[in-house]
Amino acid sequence: MVVLLVQLVLLYALSALLVLLFRPGSTSAAGSSVCTVCAAGSAVQSGSCTQCVGSCTQCTAGKFAVAGSTTCTSCSANSYAAAGASVCTNCAAGATAPAGSTASTDCTACSAGNSLVGGVCSQCAAGKFSLAGSTTCTTCAVNTYADAGSSVCTNC
């Protein structure tokens, strides 16, 4: 019974050591006794260090990875990333871009008569207006009006 308990303790200690030496998001040369954590902007693409195979591969444009990642993650809507990025960059205020965008040129400003609401360009309601790239619609002044989607208010 004592021998079994000692074996279990040793097995647990060995598995804890292997987790430290061979952790996901890292790689090594064949036969190495330690792993190297993948740098930010790269991830293990084939295999993992638990098998001591695979290599860190730079993330493609539109994706990012923090140091030690096992996968590259697509940028969310309204952000973008160049190849090898460790974070996605947000589009400028009032601009939108589809998920997985690769450059700031993918960000487009909301057109006049629209504003950015919840990350989506939405038409201004009647009685409000906006200029291109606006993040909000502005209420028309007294003695003026605007149809839905207007870029200006008109005098009565």
Contact map, one row per residue, 1 for C-alpha under 8 A:
111110000000000000000000000000000000000000000000000000000000000000000000000000000000000000000000000000000000000000000000000000000000000000000000000000000000
111111000000000000000000000000000000000000000000000000000000000000000000000000000000000000000000000000000000000000000000000000000000000000000000000000000000
111111100000000000000000000000000000000000000000000000000000000000000000000000000000000000000000000000000000000000000000000000000000000000000000000000000000
111111110000000000000000000000000000000000000000000000000000000000000000000000000000000000000000000000000000000000000000000000000000000000000000000000000000
111111111000000000000000000000000000000000000000000000000000000000000000000000000000000000000000000000000000000000000000000000000000000000000000000000000000
011111111100000000000000000000000000000000000000000000000000000000000000000000000000000000000000000000000000000000000000000000000000000000000000000000000000
001111111110000000000000000000000000000000000000000000000000000000000000000000000000000000000000000000000000000000000000000000000000000000000000000000000000
000111111111000000000000000000000000000000000000000000000000000000000000000000000000000000000000000000000000000000000000000000000000000000000000000000000000
000011111111100000000000000000000000000000000000000000000000000000000000000000000000000000000000000000000000000000000000000000000000000000000000000000000000
000001111111110000000000000000000000000000000000000000000000000000000000000000000000000000000000000000000000000000000000000000000000000000000000000000000000
000000111111111000000000000000000000000000000000000000000000000000000000000000000000000000000000000000000000000000000000000000000000000000000000000000000000
000000011111111100000000000000000000000000000000000000000000000000000000000000000000000000000000000000000000000000000000000000000000000000000000000000000000
000000001111111110000000000000000000000000000000000000000000000000000000000000000000000000000000000000000000000000000000000000000000000000000000000000000000
000000000111111111000000000000000000000000000000000000000000000000000000000000000000000000000000000000000000000000000000000000000000000000000000000000000000
000000000011111111100000000000000000000000000000000000000000000000000000000000000000000000000000000000000000000000000000000000000000000000000000000000000000
000000000001111111110000000000000000000000000000000000000000000000000000000000000000000000000000000000000000000000000000000000000000000000000000000000000000
000000000000111111111000000000000000000000000000000000000000000000000000000000000000000000000000000000000000000000000000000000000000000000000000000000000000
000000000000011111111110000000000000000000000000010000000000000000000000000000000000000000000000000000000000000000000000000000000000000000000000000000000000
000000000000001111111110000000000000000000000000010000000000000000000000000000000000000000000000000000000000000000000000000000000000000000000000000000000000
000000000000000111111110000000000000000000000000000000000000000000000000000000000000000000000000000000000000000000000000000000000000000000000000000000000000
000000000000000011111110000000001110000000000000000000000000000000000000000000000000000000000000000000000000000000000000000000000000000000000000000000000000
000000000000000001111111011000000110000000000000110100000000000000000000000000000000000000000000000000000000000000000000000000000000000000000000000000000000
000000000000000001111111110000000010000000000001110000000000000000000000000000000000000000000000000000000000000000000000000000000000000000000000000000000000
000000000000000000000111110000000000000000000001110000000000000000011100000000000000000000000000000000000000000000000000000000000000000000000000000000000000
000000000000000000000011111000000000110000110001100000000000000000111110000000000000000000000000000000000000000000000000000000000000000000000000000000000000
000000000000000000000111111100000011110000110001100000010000000000011100000000000000000000000000000000000000000000000000000000000000000000000000000000000000
000000000000000000000100111110000011110000010001100111110000000000000000000000000000000000000000000000000000000000000000000000000000000000000000000000000000
000000000000000000000000011111010111000000000000100111100000000000000000000000000000000000000000000000000000000000000000000000000000000000000000000000000000
000000000000000000000000001111110000000000000000000110000000000000000000000000000000000000000000000000000000000000000000000000000000000000000000000000000000
000000000000000000000000000111110000000000000000000110000000000000000000000000000000000000000000000000000000000000000000000000000000000000000000000000000000
000000000000000000000000000011111000000000000000000100000000000000000000000000000000000000000000000000000000000000000000000000000000000000000000000000000000
000000000000000000000000000111111110000000000000000100000000000000000000000000000000000000000000000000000000000000000000000000000000000000000000000000000000
000000000000000000001000000000111110000000000000000000000000000000000000000000000000000000000000000000000000000000000000000000000000000000000000000000000000
000000000000000000001100000100011111000000000000000000000000000000000000000000000000000000000000000000000000000000000000000000000000000000000000000000000000
000000000000000000001110011100011111100000000000100100000000000000000000000000000000000000000000000000000000000000000000000000000000000000000000000000000000
000000000000000000000000011100000111110000000000000000000000000000000000000000000000000000000000000000000000000000000000000000000000000000000000000000000000
000000000000000000000000111000000011111000000000000000000000000000110000000000000000000000000000000000000000000000000000000000000000000000000000000000000000
000000000000000000000000111000000001111101110000000000010000000000111000000000000000000000000000000000000000000000000000000000000000000000000000000000000000
000000000000000000000000000000000000111111100000000000010000000001110000000000000000000000000000000000000000000000000000000000000000000000000000000000000000
000000000000000000000000000000000000011111100000000000000000000011111000000000000001110000000000000000000000000000000000000000000000000000000000000000000000
000000000000000000000000000000000000001111100000000000000110000111100001000000000011111000000000000000000000000000000000000000000000000000000000000000000000
000000000000000000000000000000000000011111110000000000011110000111101001000000000001110000000000000000000000000000000000000000000000000000000000000000000000
000000000000000000000000110000000000011111111000000000011110000010111111000000000000000000000000000000000000000000000000000000000000000000000000000000000000
000000000000000000000000111000000000010001111111000001111000000000001110000000000000000000000000000000000000000000000000000000000000000000000000000000000000
000000000000000000000000000000000000000000111110000001111000000000000110000000000000000000000000000000000000000000000000000000000000000000000000000000000000
000000000000000000000000000000000000000000011111000011100000000000000000000000000000000000000000000000000000000000000000000000000000000000000000000000000000
000000000000000000000000000000000000000000011111101111100000000000000000000000000000000000000000000000000000000000000000000000000000000000000000000000000000
000000000000000000000011111000000000000000010111111111000000000000000100000000000000000000000000000000000000000000000000000000000000000000000000000000000000
000000000000000000000111111100000010000000000011111111000000000000000000000000000000000000000000000000000000000000000000000000000000000000000000000000000000
000000000000000001100111000000000000000000000001111110000000000000000000000000000000000000000000000000000000000000000000000000000000000000000000000000000000
000000000000000000000000000000000000000000000011111110000000000000000000000000000000000000000000000000000000000000000000000000000000000000000000000000000000
000000000000000000000100001111110010000000000011111111000000000000000000000000000000000000000000000000000000000000000000000000000000000000000000000000000000
000000000000000000000000001111000000000000000111111111100000000000000000000000000000000000000000000000000000000000000000000000000000000000000000000000000000
000000000000000000000000001100000000000000011111100111110000000000000000000000000000000000000000000000000000000000000000000000000000000000000000000000000000
000000000000000000000000001100000000000000011110000011111000000000000000000000000000000000000000000000000000000000000000000000000000000000000000000000000000
000000000000000000000000011000000000011001111000000001111100000000000000000000000000000000000000000000000000000000000000000000000000000000000000000000000000
000000000000000000000000000000000000000001111000000000111110000000000000000000000000000000000000000000000000000000000000000000000000000000000000000000000000
000000000000000000000000000000000000000011100000000000011111000000000000000000000011000000000000000000000000000000000000000000000000000000000000000000000000
000000000000000000000000000000000000000011100000000000001111101110000001000000000011100000000000000000000000000000000000000000000000000000000000000000000000
000000000000000000000000000000000000000000000000000000000111111100000000000000000111000000000000000000000000000000000000000000000000000000000000000000000000
000000000000000000000000000000000000000000000000000000000011111100000000000000001111100000000000000111000000000000000000000000000000000000000000000000000000
000000000000000000000000000000000000000000000000000000000001111100000000011000011110000100000000001111100000000000000000000000000000000000000000000000000000
000000000000000000000000000000000000000000000000000000000011111110000001111000011111100100000000000101000000000000000000000000000000000000000000000000000000
000000000000000000000000000000000000000011000000000000000011111111000001111000001011111100000000000000000000000000000000000000000000000000000000000000000000
000000000000000000000000000000000000000111100000000000000010001111101011100000000001111000000000000000000000000000000000000000000000000000000000000000000000
000000000000000000000000000000000000001111000000000000000000000111111000000000000000011000000000000000000000000000000000000000000000000000000000000000000000
000000000000000000000000100000000000111111100000000000000000000011111000000000000000010000000000000000000000000000000000000000000000000000000000000000000000
000000000000000000000001110000000000111100100000000000000000000001111100000000000000000000000000000000000000000000000000000000000000000000000000000000000000
000000000000000000000001110000000000010101110000000000000000000011111111000000000000000000000000000000000000000000000000000000000000000000000000000000000000
000000000000000000000001110000000000000000111001000000000000000000011111000000000000000000000000000000000000000000000000000000000000000000000000000000000000
000000000000000000000000100000000000000000111000000000000000000010001111100000000000000000000000000000000000000000000000000000000000000000000000000000000000
000000000000000000000000000000000000000011100000000000000010001110001111110000000000000000000000000000000000000000000000000000000000000000000000000000000000
000000000000000000000000000000000000000000000000000000000000001110000011111000000000000000000000000000000000000000000000000000000000000000000000000000000000
000000000000000000000000000000000000000000000000000000000000011100000001111100000000000000000000001100000000000000000000000000000000000000000000000000000000
000000000000000000000000000000000000000000000000000000000000011100000000111110111000000100000000001110000000000000000000000000000000000000000000000000000000
000000000000000000000000000000000000000000000000000000000000000000000000011111110000000000000000011100000000000000000000000000000000000000000000000000000000
000000000000000000000000000000000000000000000000000000000000000000000000001111100000000000000001111110000000000000000010000000000000000000000000000000000000
000000000000000000000000000000000000000000000000000000000000000000000000000111110000000001100011111010000010000000000010000000000000000000000000000000000000
000000000000000000000000000000000000000000000000000000000000000000000000001111111000000111100001111110000010000000000000000000000000000000000000000000000000
000000000000000000000000000000000000000000000000000000000000011000000000001101111100000111100000101111110100000000000000000000000000000000000000000000000000
000000000000000000000000000000000000000000000000000000000000111100000000001000111110101110000000000111100000000000000000000000000000000000000000000000000000
000000000000000000000000000000000000000000000000000000000001111000000000000000011111100000000000000001100000000000000000000000000000000000000000000000000000
000000000000000000000000000000000000000010000000000000000111111100000000000000001111100000000000000001000000000000000000000000000000000000000000000000000000
000000000000000000000000000000000000000111000000000000000111101110000000000000000111110000000000000000000000000000000000000000000000000000000000000000000000
000000000000000000000000000000000000000111000000000000000010101110000000000000001111111100000000000000000000000000000000000000000000000000000000000000000000
000000000000000000000000000000000000000111000000000000000000000111100000000000000001111100000000000000000000000000000000000000000000000000000000000000000000
000000000000000000000000000000000000000010000000000000000000000111000000000000001000111110000000000000000000000000000000000000000000000000000000000000000000
000000000000000000000000000000000000000000000000000000000000011100000000001000111000111111000000000000000000000000000000000000000000000000000000000000000000
000000000000000000000000000000000000000000000000000000000000000000000000000000111000001111100000000000000000000000000000000000000000000000000000000000000000
000000000000000000000000000000000000000000000000000000000000000000000000000001110000000111110000000000000000000000000000000000000000000000000000000000000000
000000000000000000000000000000000000000000000000000000000000000000000000000001110000000011111011100000010010000000000000000000000000000000000000000000000000
000000000000000000000000000000000000000000000000000000000000000000000000000000000000000001111110000000000010000000000000000000000000000000000000000000000000
000000000000000000000000000000000000000000000000000000000000000000000000000000000000000000111110000000000000000000000000000000000000111000000000000000000000
000000000000000000000000000000000000000000000000000000000000000000000000000000000000000000011111000000000000110000110000000000000000111000000000000000000000
000000000000000000000000000000000000000000000000000000000000000000000000000001000000000000111111100000000011110000010000000000000000100000000000000000000000
000000000000000000000000000000000000000000000000000000000000000000000000000011100000000000100111110000000011110000010011100000000000000000000000000000000000
000000000000000000000000000000000000000000000000000000000000000000000000000011110000000000100011111010000111000000000000000000000000000000000000000000000000
000000000000000000000000000000000000000000000000000000000000000000000000000111100000000000000001111110000100000000000000000000000000000000000000000000000000
000000000000000000000000000000000000000000000000000000000000010000000000011111110000000000000000111110000000000000000000000000000000000000000000000000000000
000000000000000000000000000000000000000000000000000000000000111000000000011110111000000000000000011111000000000000000000000000000000000000000000000000000000
000000000000000000000000000000000000000000000000000000000000110000000000001011111000000000000000111111100100000000000000000000000000000000000000000000000000
000000000000000000000000000000000000000000000000000000000000111000000000000000011110000000000000000111110100000000000000000000000000000000000000000000000000
000000000000000000000000000000000000000000000000000000000000010000000000000000011100000000000000000011111110000000000000000000000000000000000000000000000000
000000000000000000000000000000000000000000000000000000000000000000000000000000010000000000100000000001111110000000000000000000000000000000000000000000000000
000000000000000000000000000000000000000000000000000000000000000000000000000000000000000000000000000000111111000000000000000000000000000000000000000000000000
000000000000000000000000000000000000000000000000000000000000000000000000000000010000000000000000110011111111000000000000000000000000000000000000000000000000
000000000000000000000000000000000000000000000000000000000000000000000000000001100000000000110011100000111111100000000000000000000000000000000000000000000000
000000000000000000000000000000000000000000000000000000000000000000000000000000000000000000000011100000001111110000000000000000000000000000000000000000000000
000000000000000000000000000000000000000000000000000000000000000000000000000000000000000000000111000000000011111000000000000000000001110000000000000000000000
000000000000000000000000000000000000000000000000000000000000000000000000000000000000000000000111000000000001111101110000100000000001110000000000000000000000
000000000000000000000000000000000000000000000000000000000000000000000000000000000000000000000000000000000000111111100000000000000011100000000000000000000000
000000000000000000000000000000000000000000000000000000000000000000000000000000000000000000000000000000000000011111100000000000001111110000000000000011100000
000000000000000000000000000000000000000000000000000000000000000000000000000000000000000000000000000000000000001111100000001100001111000010000000000111110000
000000000000000000000000000000000000000000000000000000000000000000000000000000000000000000000000000000000000011111110000111100001111010010000000000011000000
000000000000000000000000000000000000000000000000000000000000000000000000000000000000000000000100000000000000011111111000111100000100111110000000000000000000
000000000000000000000000000000000000000000000000000000000000000000000000000000000000000000000111000000000000010001111111110000000000011100000000000000000000
000000000000000000000000000000000000000000000000000000000000000000000000000000000000000000000000000000000000000000111111110000000000001100000000000000000000
000000000000000000000000000000000000000000000000000000000000000000000000000000000000000000000000000000000000000000011111000000000000000000000000000000000000
000000000000000000000000000000000000000000000000000000000000000000000000000011000000000000000001000000000000000000011111100000000000000000000000000000000000
000000000000000000000000000000000000000000000000000000000000000000000000000000000000000000000001000000000000000000011111110000000000000000000000000000000000
000000000000000000000000000000000000000000000000000000000000000000000000000000000000000000000001000000000000010001111011111000000000000000000000000000000000
000000000000000000000000000000000000000000000000000000000000000000000000000000000000000000000000000000000000000001111001111100000000000000000000000000000000
000000000000000000000000000000000000000000000000000000000000000000000000000000000000000000000000000000000000000011100000111110000000000000000000000110000000
000000000000000000000000000000000000000000000000000000000000000000000000000000000000000000000000000000000000000011100000011111011100000010000000000111000000
000000000000000000000000000000000000000000000000000000000000000000000000000000000000000000000000000000000000000000000000001111111000000000000000001110000000
000000000000000000000000000000000000000000000000000000000000000000000000000000000000000000000000000000000000000000000000000111111000000000000000111111000000
000000000000000000000000000000000000000000000000000000000000000000000000000000000000000000000000000000000000000000000000000011111000000000110000111100001000
000000000000000000000000000000000000000000000000000000000000000000000000000000000000000000000000000000000000000000000000000111111100000011110000111111001000
000000000000000000000000000000000000000000000000000000000000000000000000000000000000000000000000000000000000000111000000000111111110000011110000010111111000
000000000000000000000000000000000000000000000000000000000000000000000000000000000000000000000000000000000000000111100000000100011111010111000000000001110000
000000000000000000000000000000000000000000000000000000000000000000000000000000000000000000000000000000000000001111000000000000001111110000000000000000110000
000000000000000000000000000000000000000000000000000000000000000000000000000000000000000000000000000000000000111111000000000000000111110000000000000000100000
000000000000000000000000000000000000000000000000000000000000000000000000000000000000000000001110000000000000111100100000000000000011111000000000000000000000
000000000000000000000000000000000000000000000000000000000000000000000000000000000000000000001100000000000000110101110000000000000111111110000000000000000000
000000000000000000000000000000000000000000000000000000000000000000000000000000000000000000001100000000000000000000111000000000000000111110000000000000000000
000000000000000000000000000000000000000000000000000000000000000000000000000000000000000000000000000000000000000000111000000000000100011111000000000000000000
000000000000000000000000000000000000000000000000000000000000000000000000000000000000000000000000000000000000000011100000000100011100011111100000000000000000
000000000000000000000000000000000000000000000000000000000000000000000000000000000000000000000000000000000000000000000000000000011100000111110000000000000000
000000000000000000000000000000000000000000000000000000000000000000000000000000000000000000000000000000000000000000000000000000111000000011111000000000000000
000000000000000000000000000000000000000000000000000000000000000000000000000000000000000000000000000000000000000000000000000000111000000001111101110000001000
000000000000000000000000000000000000000000000000000000000000000000000000000000000000000000000000000000000000000000000000000000000000000000111111100000001000
000000000000000000000000000000000000000000000000000000000000000000000000000000000000000000000000000000000000000000000000000000000000000000011111000000000000
000000000000000000000000000000000000000000000000000000000000000000000000000000000000000000000000000000000000000000000000000000000000000000001111100000000011
000000000000000000000000000000000000000000000000000000000000000000000000000000000000000000000000000000000000000000000000000000000000000000011111110000001111
000000000000000000000000000000000000000000000000000000000000000000000000000000000000000000000000000000000000000000000000000001110000000000011011111000001111
000000000000000000000000000000000000000000000000000000000000000000000000000000000000000000000000000000000000000000000000000001111000000000010001111101011100
000000000000000000000000000000000000000000000000000000000000000000000000000000000000000000000000000000000000000000000000000011110000000000000000111111000000
000000000000000000000000000000000000000000000000000000000000000000000000000000000000000000000000000000000000000010000000001111111000000000000000011111000000
000000000000000000000000000000000000000000000000000000000000000000000000000000000000000000000000000000000000000111000000001111011000000000000000001111100000
000000000000000000000000000000000000000000000000000000000000000000000000000000000000000000000000000000000000000111000000000101011100000000000000011111111000
000000000000000000000000000000000000000000000000000000000000000000000000000000000000000000000000000000000000000110000000000000001111000000000000000011111000
000000000000000000000000000000000000000000000000000000000000000000000000000000000000000000000000000000000000000010000000000000001110000000000000010001111100
000000000000000000000000000000000000000000000000000000000000000000000000000000000000000000000000000000000000000000000000000000111000000000011001110001111110
000000000000000000000000000000000000000000000000000000000000000000000000000000000000000000000000000000000000000000000000000000000000000000000001110000011111
000000000000000000000000000000000000000000000000000000000000000000000000000000000000000000000000000000000000000000000000000000000000000000000011100000001111
000000000000000000000000000000000000000000000000000000000000000000000000000000000000000000000000000000000000000000000000000000000000000000000011100000000111
